[in-house]
Amino acid sequence: MLSFSIGRYDILLSQEDILGEGSTGIGYGSDTIVSFHRLDDVEYLVAEHRYGIVTVKWTKDNKIFDMTSNLTVDESLSVAQSVGPYHI
C-alpha cells in the first residue's frame, strides 16, 4: 500500500496478488458514476464519487490494483497506466 500526498493531491494505491480462481463484486451508491476504459489492453473500472473522489480498479500481471485519489478521471487513468507491479 502506498499513500502519497503533494500539495492538494492525495493518492492511495494498493496491490494484491490474484490467488486462484474466483469472483468479486463491488457496489456503489446512486450518486457514483461508473465507467470502463480500455487502454493498452488493460481494462480500468473508474468510479467517480462525490467530493471529487475517483477510484480506479484494474488487474495487470496477476495483480489487482486499487487507486483512490482526488485527481480528475484523466489524471487518474494516466497515473494508473504508469503503475507497474511491485515484487518483493
PAKOL-332210 format. One record per residue: residue number from 1; y, x, z of N, C-alpha, C, CB in turn. Coordinates in steps of 0.001 Angstrom, whole numbers, plus 500000, padded with zeros to 6 digits. Each point is the difference from the previous one (the first is absolute). Glycine has a CB too. Example, Ala and Ser with C-alpha at 12.3 -4.5 7.8 and 13.67 -1.06 7.14 Angstrom:
num | npy | npx | npz | capy | capx | capz | cpy | cpx | cpz | cbpy | cbpx | cbpz
1 | 494310 | 513190 | 507800 | 501190 | 499110 | 500000 | 501200 | 500900 | 500000 | 498827 | 498108 | 501246;
2 | 502223 | 501542 | 498034 | 501190 | 500820 | 500060 | 501090 | 499230 | 500730 | 499372 | 501184 | 497855;
END
This chain:
num | npy | npx | npz | capy | capx | capz | cpy | cpx | cpz | cbpy | cbpx | cbpz
1 | 498833 | 500851 | 500000 | 501167 | 499149 | 500000 | 501228 | 500896 | 500000 | 498771 | 498136 | 501218;
2 | 502220 | 501472 | 497989 | 501246 | 500746 | 499888 | 501155 | 499039 | 500193 | 498949 | 501689 | 498440;
3 | 501963 | 498634 | 502440 | 501208 | 499219 | 500202 | 501171 | 500899 | 499649 | 498937 | 498555 | 501821;
4 | 501902 | 500981 | 497259 | 501080 | 500826 | 499469 | 501293 | 499208 | 500041 | 498395 | 501264 | 498515;
5 | 502675 | 499359 | 501961 | 501295 | 499345 | 500065 | 501080 | 500985 | 499584 | 499193 | 498464 | 501834;
6 | 501655 | 501107 | 497234 | 501137 | 500816 | 499595 | 501153 | 499064 | 499665 | 498489 | 501855 | 499117;
7 | 502624 | 498339 | 501559 | 501134 | 499104 | 499788 | 499628 | 498572 | 500321 | 500872 | 501525 | 498246;
8 | 499360 | 497588 | 500796 | 499683 | 498579 | 500210 | 498610 | 499620 | 499514 | 502411 | 499518 | 499788;
9 | 496798 | 501460 | 499765 | 498674 | 499720 | 499454 | 498900 | 500347 | 500992 | 500890 | 500423 | 497713;
10 | 498145 | 498676 | 502387 | 498845 | 500190 | 500874 | 498737 | 499713 | 499201 | 501347 | 499369 | 502061;
11 | 497654 | 501516 | 498064 | 498735 | 499829 | 499284 | 498850 | 500235 | 500975 | 501054 | 500742 | 497803;
12 | 497973 | 498374 | 502185 | 498778 | 500152 | 500768 | 498849 | 499967 | 499004 | 501005 | 498912 | 502095;
13 | 498196 | 502146 | 497872 | 498909 | 500129 | 499036 | 498699 | 500278 | 500731 | 501595 | 500840 | 498248;
14 | 497350 | 498438 | 501360 | 498681 | 500277 | 500577 | 498978 | 500116 | 498881 | 500606 | 498775 | 502127;
15 | 498317 | 501945 | 498179 | 498899 | 500225 | 499066 | 498701 | 499854 | 500766 | 501398 | 501550 | 498553;
16 | 497635 | 497744 | 500846 | 498681 | 499854 | 500606 | 498936 | 500256 | 498950 | 500889 | 498340 | 501673;
17 | 497963 | 502159 | 498751 | 498878 | 500176 | 499092 | 499386 | 498644 | 499672 | 499558 | 502299 | 500939;
18 | 499954 | 497562 | 497843 | 499228 | 498825 | 499624 | 498557 | 500297 | 500361 | 501603 | 499354 | 498107;
19 | 497837 | 499850 | 502777 | 498648 | 500227 | 500483 | 499073 | 498911 | 499493 | 500900 | 501147 | 502037;
20 | 498194 | 499192 | 497088 | 499010 | 499044 | 499516 | 500609 | 498886 | 499177 | 498643 | 500526 | 501975;
21 | 500651 | 498336 | 498024 | 500440 | 498845 | 499239 | 500496 | 498928 | 500948 | 498372 | 500532 | 498166;
22 | 502411 | 498576 | 501322 | 500499 | 498906 | 500815 | 501210 | 499382 | 499346 | 499130 | 501095 | 502063;
23 | 501561 | 498097 | 498671 | 501203 | 499371 | 499491 | 501011 | 499897 | 501123 | 498684 | 498715 | 498280;
24 | 502523 | 501032 | 501334 | 501067 | 499871 | 500973 | 500974 | 498953 | 499508 | 499738 | 502399 | 500733;
25 | 501052 | 497083 | 500126 | 500992 | 499005 | 499620 | 501223 | 500123 | 500884 | 498193 | 498462 | 499202;
26 | 502901 | 501007 | 500313 | 501241 | 500020 | 500766 | 500780 | 498740 | 499666 | 500062 | 502543 | 500031;
27 | 500620 | 496902 | 500928 | 500798 | 498803 | 499774 | 501462 | 500268 | 500310 | 498019 | 498570 | 500538;
28 | 502856 | 500808 | 498701 | 501440 | 500143 | 500211 | 500610 | 498624 | 500146 | 500059 | 502154 | 498689;
29 | 501076 | 497767 | 501999 | 500709 | 498739 | 500175 | 500645 | 499538 | 498705 | 500409 | 500597 | 502378;
30 | 500071 | 498166 | 497628 | 500590 | 499412 | 498801 | 501317 | 500658 | 499595 | 498906 | 497870 | 500620;
31 | 501675 | 502918 | 500265 | 501263 | 500675 | 499675 | 499779 | 501416 | 499450 | 501110 | 498648 | 501793;
32 | 497646 | 501698 | 497886 | 499665 | 501317 | 499447 | 499702 | 499855 | 498516 | 499084 | 500778 | 502230;
33 | 501501 | 500108 | 496976 | 499757 | 500023 | 498557 | 498961 | 501087 | 499732 | 502372 | 499174 | 499453;
34 | 496516 | 500449 | 499925 | 498907 | 500942 | 499719 | 499896 | 500204 | 498490 | 498745 | 499276 | 502093;
35 | 501142 | 501990 | 497498 | 499831 | 500313 | 498577 | 499035 | 501172 | 499865 | 502339 | 499159 | 499462;
36 | 497121 | 501003 | 499327 | 499080 | 501088 | 499706 | 500583 | 500833 | 498864 | 498002 | 498626 | 500767;
37 | 501856 | 502687 | 499352 | 500533 | 500927 | 499006 | 498927 | 501024 | 499667 | 502370 | 499673 | 500846;
38 | 497326 | 500497 | 497866 | 499032 | 501014 | 499576 | 500778 | 501154 | 499391 | 498178 | 498262 | 499587;
39 | 501721 | 502912 | 501044 | 500691 | 501206 | 499555 | 499010 | 501151 | 499987 | 502205 | 499174 | 500926;
40 | 497648 | 501499 | 497947 | 499087 | 501150 | 499878 | 498596 | 499661 | 500506 | 501958 | 501544 | 500271;
41 | 497506 | 497303 | 499321 | 498637 | 499559 | 500336 | 499778 | 499716 | 501480 | 499243 | 501319 | 498080;
42 | 501825 | 498505 | 502686 | 499885 | 499618 | 501407 | 500718 | 498660 | 500162 | 499891 | 502447 | 500800;
43 | 499444 | 496595 | 499876 | 500647 | 498712 | 500251 | 500594 | 499990 | 501397 | 498405 | 498845 | 498431;
44 | 502859 | 500777 | 501655 | 500743 | 499950 | 501256 | 500300 | 498549 | 500343 | 501011 | 502279 | 499566;
45 | 498680 | 497316 | 501654 | 500391 | 498699 | 500512 | 501314 | 500205 | 500729 | 497584 | 499172 | 500211;
46 | 503442 | 500091 | 499395 | 501321 | 500129 | 500617 | 500346 | 498685 | 500689 | 500742 | 501692 | 498250;
47 | 499628 | 498389 | 503019 | 500436 | 498829 | 500758 | 501438 | 500232 | 500447 | 497625 | 499500 | 500783;
48 | 503261 | 499599 | 498789 | 501408 | 500072 | 500399 | 500209 | 499011 | 501144 | 500755 | 500674 | 497644;
49 | 499520 | 499870 | 503537 | 500174 | 499194 | 501208 | 501488 | 499771 | 500265 | 497843 | 500914 | 500953;
50 | 502425 | 498272 | 500024 | 501402 | 499794 | 500390 | 500582 | 501282 | 500584 | 499538 | 497563 | 500440;
51 | 501759 | 502494 | 499671 | 500745 | 501140 | 500533 | 499879 | 501254 | 499140 | 499649 | 499051 | 502251;
52 | 499962 | 500795 | 496472 | 499931 | 501144 | 499099 | 498802 | 500908 | 500214 | 502426 | 499889 | 499920;
53 | 496537 | 499625 | 500741 | 498802 | 500797 | 500240 | 499032 | 499823 | 498825 | 500289 | 499770 | 502519;
54 | 499189 | 501346 | 496969 | 499064 | 499984 | 498884 | 498713 | 500698 | 500429 | 501901 | 499987 | 498313;
55 | 496959 | 499377 | 501425 | 498695 | 500588 | 500267 | 499291 | 500220 | 498666 | 499861 | 498871 | 502282;
56 | 499551 | 502303 | 497551 | 499230 | 500312 | 498801 | 498600 | 500417 | 500452 | 502093 | 500716 | 498692;
57 | 496885 | 498700 | 500675 | 498606 | 500350 | 500301 | 499319 | 500379 | 498697 | 499926 | 498438 | 502009;
58 | 499222 | 502612 | 498038 | 499262 | 500426 | 498813 | 498831 | 500871 | 500405 | 502086 | 499882 | 498618;
59 | 496974 | 500305 | 500456 | 498883 | 500914 | 500212 | 500040 | 501080 | 498925 | 498598 | 498159 | 501053;
60 | 501006 | 503037 | 499356 | 499995 | 501146 | 499084 | 499110 | 501078 | 500600 | 502346 | 499467 | 499146;
61 | 496790 | 501115 | 500037 | 499134 | 501094 | 500443 | 499217 | 499654 | 501268 | 501614 | 501592 | 498972;
62 | 497788 | 497208 | 501049 | 499197 | 499525 | 501139 | 500775 | 499922 | 501310 | 498039 | 500978 | 498881;
63 | 503249 | 498769 | 501017 | 500857 | 499820 | 501176 | 500768 | 498687 | 499842 | 500219 | 502526 | 500336;
64 | 500076 | 496826 | 500774 | 500853 | 498818 | 500039 | 501343 | 500434 | 500576 | 498008 | 498404 | 500275;
65 | 503062 | 501309 | 499016 | 501341 | 500366 | 500438 | 500795 | 498745 | 500329 | 499928 | 502088 | 498591;
66 | 500921 | 498026 | 502414 | 500864 | 498901 | 500423 | 501353 | 500612 | 500354 | 498028 | 498589 | 500871;
67 | 503025 | 500962 | 498449 | 501335 | 500535 | 500261 | 500953 | 498847 | 500282 | 499553 | 502006 | 498520;
68 | 501182 | 498089 | 502555 | 501020 | 499021 | 500354 | 501326 | 500732 | 500099 | 498328 | 498531 | 501239;
69 | 502710 | 500885 | 498148 | 501301 | 500677 | 500005 | 501123 | 498986 | 499828 | 498944 | 502082 | 499056;
70 | 502273 | 498426 | 501026 | 501167 | 499198 | 499681 | 500624 | 500478 | 498686 | 500405 | 499585 | 502461;
71 | 498761 | 500982 | 496664 | 500413 | 500390 | 498658 | 499947 | 498778 | 499085 | 499153 | 502366 | 500366;
72 | 501429 | 497719 | 498445 | 499852 | 498936 | 499015 | 498573 | 500037 | 499455 | 502475 | 500111 | 499392;
73 | 497148 | 498870 | 499859 | 498665 | 499971 | 499392 | 499828 | 501186 | 499065 | 499944 | 497490 | 500169;
74 | 501039 | 502757 | 498967 | 499901 | 501127 | 499065 | 499907 | 501340 | 500726 | 501293 | 498668 | 498333;
75 | 499507 | 501516 | 502716 | 499938 | 501240 | 500781 | 498649 | 500127 | 500699 | 502493 | 499920 | 500339;
76 | 497007 | 498974 | 500197 | 498708 | 500010 | 500696 | 498879 | 500379 | 499046 | 500833 | 498249 | 501585;
77 | 499185 | 501180 | 497205 | 498965 | 500328 | 499021 | 500098 | 501459 | 499569 | 500012 | 497623 | 499209;
78 | 501191 | 502893 | 500674 | 500178 | 501409 | 499642 | 499412 | 500919 | 501072 | 502078 | 499398 | 498724;
79 | 498183 | 500287 | 502533 | 499435 | 500790 | 501099 | 498484 | 499861 | 500006 | 502107 | 499693 | 501358;
80 | 497379 | 499085 | 498499 | 498556 | 499771 | 500013 | 499302 | 500801 | 498898 | 500396 | 497704 | 500938;
81 | 500200 | 502333 | 497872 | 499411 | 500764 | 498901 | 499944 | 501490 | 500301 | 500839 | 498277 | 498425;
82 | 500053 | 502213 | 502411 | 500047 | 501433 | 500293 | 499032 | 500412 | 501104 | 502370 | 499984 | 499284;
83 | 497006 | 499039 | 501377 | 499118 | 500292 | 501133 | 498609 | 500367 | 499511 | 501315 | 498430 | 501443;
84 | 498174 | 502661 | 499097 | 498625 | 500402 | 499743 | 499220 | 499967 | 501291 | 500718 | 501431 | 498074;
85 | 497970 | 498527 | 501860 | 499190 | 499938 | 501219 | 500119 | 501270 | 500830 | 498425 | 498485 | 498819;
86 | 501564 | 501331 | 502474 | 499999 | 501113 | 500940 | 498562 | 500249 | 500414 | 502347 | 499462 | 500830;
87 | 497190 | 501758 | 498987 | 498630 | 500369 | 500363 | 500033 | 500940 | 501193 | 499227 | 499720 | 497611;
88 | 499916 | 500005 | 503341 | 499922 | 500851 | 501194 | 498969 | 501087 | 499757 | 500667 | 498081 | 501514;
END
